[in-house]
């Protein structure tokens, strides 16, 4: 029935057969983590099958070219197709990446589930929080990508701390080094940016949970006293209406040439090479891959204290850590987050962000050296190969439990 399996070499005898479920498999950050992790599994020990509940896209093609098994469920009778696929593949373990679609089928076949917590799930509303709590009964163990993600899951969502192992997202260091070597600084003049301007690059989907309005609020303060600082935000729109509102506000406030939204970039490496620093004032994060990429490019970091930011920035060594707008993380939920992201334009921490941006611009040599230290820290602590070995250890331990 699933002829796409036949061209692939059979799993090594004794390798742990794993089904890796994801909501889609195209080009998003979560999908990139799924792909990078799966292609670095020790194939003598782990045999993965990636199953996408939603559409297949760019990363599905890359995965197949890398020798990975990939399946997309049909829009009709998806459960029947999935059940047949599981019966053919006979996995000993399921790994869920923000996708509970197969939980009941896994339970019926006594397949234990490892669920990866990719973010601080403060965007959940009341019904989603209840559903997540109910689904905990199907999950044998969790892997959280940062201490903050684990903390929110335990303190706000009721997950037992003993069920969570924290493993940060890593980066393929060899591939990152190749991208850096192949990159050439993007032409600033095409963006209307002067050679002497200090440029912050923001690499994130145009999801306003990433703090676009707080960036605008900080830039309003900066423009009252200087005009040599720019922000370039690259990414895909998540909700086009939200982005349209943001663009209208930037134009109305005279910020459109100082906080640029050029959209999706095919080659982010050239933009990293052009920029002076990386800026990510998100309300929530899990463990930002863009943060890791900025470190690979030797850029100093200006980050809100969420996700993995406090693990990579220590005593202002490679950047500056900003306080979150909402105070304690447990004070945040879906309703509060939406209010901050979509309906707030004045922020108590905007002045703190503006002051930090000025520190970077006024001390360029200091922060350039800090960025170089960030590359060394990435090499020491966040090599993807180490991350994947830790994932494998958790997976094998869960699968071995009676």
C-alpha positions as CSV (number, residue, x, y, z in Angstrom):
1,X,0.0,0.0,0.0
2,X,2.8,2.4,0.8
3,X,5.1,1.9,-2.2
4,X,7.2,4.9,-1.2
5,X,8.8,2.7,1.5
6,X,10.2,0.1,-0.9
7,X,13.0,2.1,-2.6
8,X,14.6,2.9,0.8
9,X,17.1,0.4,2.2
10,X,15.6,-1.7,5.0
11,X,16.4,-0.7,8.6
12,X,19.5,-2.2,10.2
13,X,18.4,-5.3,12.1
14,X,18.0,-4.2,15.8
15,X,17.5,-0.5,15.0
16,X,14.7,1.1,16.9
17,X,11.8,1.8,14.6
18,X,10.4,5.2,15.3
19,X,7.4,7.1,13.8
20,X,8.0,10.9,14.0
21,X,4.8,12.8,13.7
22,X,4.6,16.5,12.7
23,X,1.6,18.7,11.8
24,X,3.2,19.7,8.5
25,X,6.5,19.2,6.7
26,X,7.3,22.2,4.5
27,X,9.7,24.9,5.7
28,X,8.8,26.1,9.2
29,X,11.1,26.3,12.1
30,X,9.6,23.3,13.9
31,X,9.8,21.3,10.7
32,X,13.5,22.3,10.3
33,X,14.2,20.9,13.8
34,X,12.4,17.7,12.9
35,X,14.4,17.3,9.7
36,X,17.8,18.2,11.3
37,X,17.2,15.8,14.2
38,X,16.0,12.9,12.0
39,X,18.8,13.1,9.5
40,X,21.4,13.1,12.2
41,X,20.1,10.0,14.0
42,X,22.5,7.1,14.2
43,X,20.9,4.9,11.5
44,X,22.4,1.8,12.9
45,X,20.4,2.5,16.1
46,X,17.4,4.5,15.1
47,X,15.2,4.0,12.0
48,X,12.8,7.0,11.7
49,X,9.7,7.4,9.6
50,X,8.5,11.0,9.4
51,X,4.7,11.3,9.1
52,X,3.2,14.6,8.3
53,X,-0.5,15.1,9.2
54,X,-0.7,18.2,7.0
55,X,0.9,19.2,3.7
56,X,4.3,18.0,2.5
57,X,6.7,20.6,1.0
58,X,10.3,21.7,0.7
59,X,11.7,19.8,3.7
60,X,9.9,16.6,2.8
61,X,11.9,16.6,-0.5
62,X,15.1,17.4,1.4
63,X,14.4,14.6,3.8
64,X,13.8,12.0,1.1
65,X,17.0,13.1,-0.7
66,X,18.8,12.5,2.6
67,X,17.5,8.9,2.7
68,X,14.8,9.4,5.2
69,X,11.3,7.8,4.9
70,X,8.6,10.4,4.7
71,X,4.8,10.0,4.4
72,X,2.0,12.5,4.1
73,X,-1.5,11.5,5.3
74,X,-4.3,11.9,2.8
75,X,-6.9,14.6,3.5
76,X,-9.6,11.9,3.5
77,X,-9.6,8.8,5.7
78,X,-6.4,10.0,7.3
79,X,-6.8,7.8,10.3
80,X,-7.4,4.7,8.3
81,X,-4.2,5.4,6.2
82,X,-2.2,6.1,9.4
83,X,-3.4,2.9,11.0
84,X,-2.3,0.9,8.0
85,X,1.0,2.7,7.9
86,X,1.7,1.9,11.6
87,X,0.8,-1.7,11.0
88,X,3.2,-1.9,8.2
89,X,6.0,0.0,9.8
90,X,5.5,-1.5,13.3
91,X,7.3,1.2,15.3
92,X,8.5,0.6,18.8
93,X,8.2,4.4,19.7
94,X,6.4,7.5,18.5
95,X,7.9,11.0,18.7
96,X,5.3,13.8,18.5
97,X,6.3,17.3,17.5
98,X,3.3,19.4,18.5
99,X,0.9,16.9,16.9
100,X,-1.3,14.6,18.9
101,X,-3.2,13.2,15.9
102,X,-1.9,9.6,16.3
103,X,-2.1,9.4,20.1
104,X,-5.1,7.1,20.3
105,X,-3.7,4.8,17.6
106,X,-0.4,4.6,19.4
107,X,-2.1,3.7,22.6
108,X,-4.1,1.0,20.9
109,X,-0.9,-0.6,19.7
110,X,1.0,0.0,23.0
111,X,3.5,2.3,21.3
112,X,4.9,4.8,23.9
113,X,5.0,8.4,23.0
114,X,7.8,11.0,23.5
115,X,6.4,14.5,23.0
116,X,8.7,17.4,22.2
117,X,7.8,20.7,23.8
118,X,9.0,23.3,21.3
119,X,7.9,26.5,23.0
120,X,6.7,28.2,26.1
121,X,3.1,27.2,25.4
122,X,1.6,30.5,26.8
123,X,-0.3,31.0,23.6
124,X,-2.7,28.3,24.7
125,X,-6.2,29.5,25.5
126,X,-8.4,27.7,28.1
127,X,-9.7,25.0,25.8
128,X,-6.2,24.2,24.5
129,X,-4.8,24.1,28.0
130,X,-7.4,21.6,29.0
131,X,-6.8,19.5,25.9
132,X,-3.0,19.4,26.5
133,X,-3.7,18.3,30.1
134,X,-6.0,15.5,28.9
135,X,-3.4,14.3,26.3
136,X,-0.8,13.9,29.0
137,X,-2.2,10.5,29.7
138,X,-0.9,9.3,26.3
139,X,2.6,10.7,26.8
140,X,5.3,8.6,28.4
141,X,7.9,11.3,28.4
142,X,8.6,14.9,27.2
143,X,11.6,16.6,25.8
144,X,11.6,20.4,26.3
145,X,13.8,22.5,24.2
146,X,14.6,24.9,27.1
147,X,14.3,25.3,30.8
148,X,11.7,28.0,30.3
149,X,9.6,25.7,28.1
150,X,9.8,23.0,30.8
151,X,9.0,25.4,33.6
152,X,5.9,26.7,31.9
153,X,4.8,23.1,31.2
154,X,5.1,22.1,34.8
155,X,4.0,25.3,36.6
156,X,1.2,26.4,34.2
157,X,0.1,23.3,32.4
158,X,0.4,20.7,35.2
159,X,3.0,18.3,33.7
160,X,4.9,16.3,36.3
161,X,8.6,17.5,36.3
162,X,9.8,13.9,36.4
163,X,8.3,13.4,32.9
164,X,10.4,16.1,31.3
165,X,14.0,16.1,30.1
166,X,15.4,19.4,28.8
167,X,17.6,19.3,25.7
168,X,18.4,22.5,23.9
169,X,18.1,22.8,20.1
170,X,21.5,22.4,18.4
171,X,22.9,23.6,15.1
172,X,24.7,21.6,12.4
173,X,28.0,23.4,12.8
174,X,29.6,22.1,9.6
175,X,26.6,23.3,7.5
176,X,26.6,26.6,9.4
177,X,30.3,27.2,8.7
178,X,29.6,26.5,5.0
179,X,26.8,29.0,4.9
180,X,28.9,31.6,6.6
181,X,31.8,31.0,4.2
182,X,29.4,31.3,1.1
183,X,27.6,34.4,2.3
184,X,28.3,37.9,1.1
185,X,26.9,41.0,2.8
186,X,23.6,42.1,1.3
187,X,23.7,45.4,-0.4
188,X,22.6,48.0,2.2
189,X,21.8,50.6,-0.4
190,X,19.1,48.5,-1.8
191,X,17.4,48.6,1.5
192,X,17.9,52.3,2.0
193,X,20.5,51.7,4.8
194,X,23.7,53.8,5.1
195,X,27.1,52.1,5.3
196,X,27.5,53.7,8.8
197,X,24.1,52.7,10.2
198,X,24.0,50.1,13.0
199,X,21.7,47.3,11.8
200,X,19.8,44.9,13.9
201,X,18.5,41.8,12.1
202,X,15.3,40.1,13.2
203,X,14.8,36.6,11.7
204,X,11.4,35.3,12.6
205,X,8.0,34.7,11.0
206,X,5.8,37.8,11.0
207,X,4.0,36.3,14.0
208,X,3.5,39.3,16.3
209,X,4.2,37.1,19.3
210,X,7.8,37.8,18.2
211,X,7.5,41.4,19.5
212,X,7.2,43.5,16.4
213,X,5.1,46.1,18.1
214,X,7.7,46.5,20.9
215,X,10.4,46.9,18.3
216,X,8.3,49.7,16.8
217,X,7.8,51.3,20.2
218,X,11.6,51.3,20.9
219,X,12.3,52.7,17.4
220,X,9.9,55.6,18.1
221,X,11.9,56.5,21.1
222,X,15.2,56.2,19.3
223,X,14.1,58.4,16.4
224,X,13.5,61.3,18.8
225,X,17.3,61.5,19.3
226,X,19.1,59.7,16.5
227,X,18.6,58.2,13.0
228,X,21.5,55.8,12.6
229,X,19.9,52.7,14.0
230,X,17.9,50.3,11.8
231,X,15.9,47.1,12.2
232,X,15.5,44.6,9.4
233,X,12.7,42.0,10.0
234,X,12.7,39.1,7.6
235,X,10.1,36.3,7.6
236,X,6.8,35.0,6.3
237,X,3.5,36.5,7.4
238,X,1.4,34.3,9.7
239,X,-1.8,36.3,9.8
240,X,-1.7,38.8,6.9
241,X,-4.2,41.2,8.5
242,X,-2.0,41.5,11.6
243,X,1.0,42.4,9.4
244,X,-1.1,44.9,7.4
245,X,-2.0,46.6,10.6
246,X,1.7,46.7,11.6
247,X,2.8,48.1,8.3
248,X,0.1,50.8,8.5
249,X,1.3,51.8,12.0
250,X,5.0,52.0,10.8
251,X,4.0,54.2,8.0
252,X,1.8,56.4,10.2
253,X,4.6,56.9,12.7
254,X,7.3,57.5,10.2
255,X,9.1,54.3,11.0
256,X,8.9,52.4,7.7
257,X,12.4,53.3,6.7
258,X,13.9,52.5,10.1
259,X,12.0,49.2,10.8
260,X,12.0,47.4,7.5
261,X,9.8,44.4,6.7
262,X,11.1,43.1,3.3
263,X,9.3,39.7,3.8
264,X,10.8,36.3,3.2
265,X,14.5,36.0,2.4
266,X,15.8,33.1,0.3
267,X,19.4,33.8,1.6
268,X,19.3,34.8,5.3
269,X,23.1,34.3,5.4
270,X,23.7,37.4,3.3
271,X,21.6,39.4,5.7
272,X,23.4,38.0,8.7
273,X,26.7,39.0,7.0
274,X,25.3,42.5,6.4
275,X,23.9,43.1,9.9
276,X,25.7,44.2,13.1
277,X,23.6,42.4,15.6
278,X,20.7,40.0,16.1
279,X,17.5,41.2,17.8
280,X,14.7,39.0,19.0
281,X,12.4,40.6,21.7
282,X,9.8,37.9,21.6
283,X,7.2,37.5,24.2
284,X,7.7,33.7,24.1
285,X,10.2,31.4,22.5
286,X,11.2,27.7,22.9
287,X,14.8,27.6,21.7
288,X,15.3,29.9,18.7
289,X,17.2,28.3,15.8
290,X,17.7,31.8,14.4
291,X,19.5,32.6,17.7
292,X,21.8,29.7,17.1
293,X,22.4,30.9,13.5
294,X,23.2,34.4,14.7
295,X,25.8,32.9,17.0
296,X,27.2,30.9,14.1
297,X,27.6,34.2,12.1
298,X,29.3,35.9,15.1
299,X,26.6,38.4,15.8
300,X,25.9,39.7,19.3
301,X,22.5,39.0,20.7
302,X,19.7,41.3,22.1
303,X,17.0,39.0,23.4
304,X,14.1,38.9,25.7
305,X,14.5,36.6,28.7
306,X,12.4,33.8,27.3
307,X,13.1,30.4,25.7
308,X,16.8,29.6,25.8
309,X,18.0,33.2,26.0
310,X,19.2,33.1,29.6
311,X,21.2,29.9,28.8
312,X,23.3,31.5,26.0
313,X,23.7,35.1,27.4
314,X,25.5,35.0,30.8
315,X,26.5,38.3,32.4
316,X,26.2,40.2,29.2
317,X,29.0,38.1,27.7
318,X,27.6,37.7,24.2
319,X,24.7,40.1,24.3
320,X,22.1,41.7,26.5
321,X,19.1,40.0,28.1
322,X,15.9,42.1,28.3
323,X,13.2,41.7,30.9
324,X,9.9,40.4,29.6
325,X,7.0,42.8,29.3
326,X,4.6,40.7,31.4
327,X,6.8,40.0,34.5
328,X,6.8,36.4,35.8
329,X,6.3,33.8,33.0
330,X,3.4,32.1,34.9
331,X,1.4,35.4,34.6
332,X,1.2,34.8,30.8
333,X,-1.6,32.9,29.0
334,X,-3.2,33.0,25.6
335,X,-5.5,36.0,26.3
336,X,-2.7,38.1,27.8
337,X,-0.3,37.2,25.1
338,X,-2.8,38.2,22.3
339,X,-3.4,41.5,24.0
340,X,0.3,42.3,24.1
341,X,1.0,41.0,20.6
342,X,-1.9,42.4,18.7
343,X,-3.5,45.2,20.5
344,X,-0.8,47.0,22.5
345,X,1.4,49.7,21.1
346,X,2.8,51.3,24.4
347,X,5.2,49.1,26.4
348,X,6.8,49.7,29.7
349,X,10.0,47.9,28.5
350,X,10.3,49.9,25.3
351,X,12.7,52.3,26.9
352,X,14.9,49.4,28.1
353,X,15.0,48.0,24.6
354,X,15.9,51.4,23.1
355,X,18.7,51.9,25.6
356,X,20.1,48.5,24.9
357,X,20.1,49.1,21.2
358,X,22.0,52.4,21.8
359,X,24.6,50.5,23.9
360,X,25.2,48.3,20.9
361,X,25.4,51.2,18.4
362,X,27.7,53.2,20.7
363,X,30.1,50.4,21.5
364,X,30.5,48.6,18.2
365,X,33.9,47.1,18.7
366,X,32.9,45.7,22.1
367,X,29.8,44.0,20.8
368,X,31.5,42.7,17.7
369,X,34.0,40.9,19.9
370,X,31.1,39.6,22.0
371,X,29.6,38.1,18.8
372,X,32.9,36.2,18.2
373,X,32.7,34.8,21.7
374,X,29.1,33.6,20.8
375,X,30.4,31.5,18.0
376,X,32.8,29.8,20.4
377,X,30.0,29.2,22.9
378,X,27.9,27.7,20.1
379,X,30.7,25.2,19.2
380,X,31.3,24.2,22.8
381,X,27.7,23.7,23.9
382,X,25.2,23.5,21.1
383,X,26.5,21.1,18.5
384,X,23.5,19.4,16.8
385,X,25.3,16.0,17.0
386,X,25.4,16.2,20.8
387,X,21.7,17.3,20.9
388,X,20.7,14.3,18.7
389,X,22.6,11.8,20.8
390,X,20.8,13.1,23.9
391,X,17.4,12.7,22.1
392,X,18.4,9.1,21.1
393,X,19.2,8.3,24.8
394,X,15.8,9.4,25.9
395,X,14.0,7.6,23.1
396,X,15.8,4.3,23.7
397,X,15.2,4.6,27.5
398,X,11.4,5.1,26.9
399,X,11.1,2.3,24.4
400,X,12.9,-0.1,26.8
401,X,10.5,0.4,29.6
402,X,8.1,-2.5,30.1
